[in-house]
């Protein structure tokens, strides 16, 4: 299980709207919906987001412990 709460916190801190992130990272609305639902997305998507936001992957995604149970 993953959560993208850190992404939303990063966006808030940087004062970037979700729609702006789509353009900055060149991701689709479908991908944004998956992120909103805490669904798995490709690592390439996460890298694009990190590059667009000039941040590290831990600023975007967190793996919850129950994923390993």
C-alpha positions in Angstrom: 0.0 0.0 0.0 1.2 3.5 -0.9 0.1 6.9 0.0 0.8 10.2 -1.9 0.0 12.4 1.1 3.6 13.6 1.0 3.1 14.8 -2.6 0.0 16.8 -1.6 2.0 18.3 1.3 4.9 19.2 -1.1 2.5 20.8 -3.5 0.9 22.8 -0.7 4.3 23.9 0.6 5.4 25.0 -2.9 2.0 26.6 -3.6 1.4 24.5 -6.7 -2.0 23.3 -7.8 -2.6 19.7 -9.0 -3.6 21.0 -12.4 -0.3 22.8 -12.7 1.6 19.7 -11.6 0.0 17.8 -14.5 1.5 20.3 -17.0 4.8 20.6 -15.2 5.4 16.9 -15.0 3.6 16.0 -18.2 1.2 13.6 -16.6 -2.3 12.7 -17.6 -5.5 13.4 -15.7 -5.9 9.6 -15.4 -2.5 9.4 -13.6 -3.6 12.3 -11.3 -6.7 10.4 -10.5 -4.7 7.3 -9.6 -2.5 9.5 -7.3 -5.6 10.9 -5.7 -6.8 7.4 -5.0 -3.4 6.2 -3.6 -3.1 3.7 -6.5 0.2 2.4 -7.8 1.7 4.4 -10.6 4.8 3.7 -12.6 8.2 4.7 -11.3 8.7 6.8 -14.4 5.8 8.9 -13.3 7.2 9.4 -9.9 10.5 10.4 -11.4 8.8 13.0 -13.7 7.0 14.5 -10.7 10.3 14.6 -8.7 12.1 16.4 -11.5 9.2 18.8 -12.0 9.1 19.7 -8.3 12.8 19.5 -7.7 12.4 17.1 -4.8 13.2 13.6 -3.8 11.0 10.6 -4.1 10.4 10.5 -0.3 8.7 13.9 -0.7 6.2 12.3 -3.1 5.4 8.8 -1.9 5.4 6.7 1.3 5.1 3.0 1.4 3.0 1.9 4.3 4.1 -1.0 6.5 1.0 -3.1 5.8 2.3 -3.5 2.2 4.8 -6.0 3.4 2.4 -8.2 5.5 
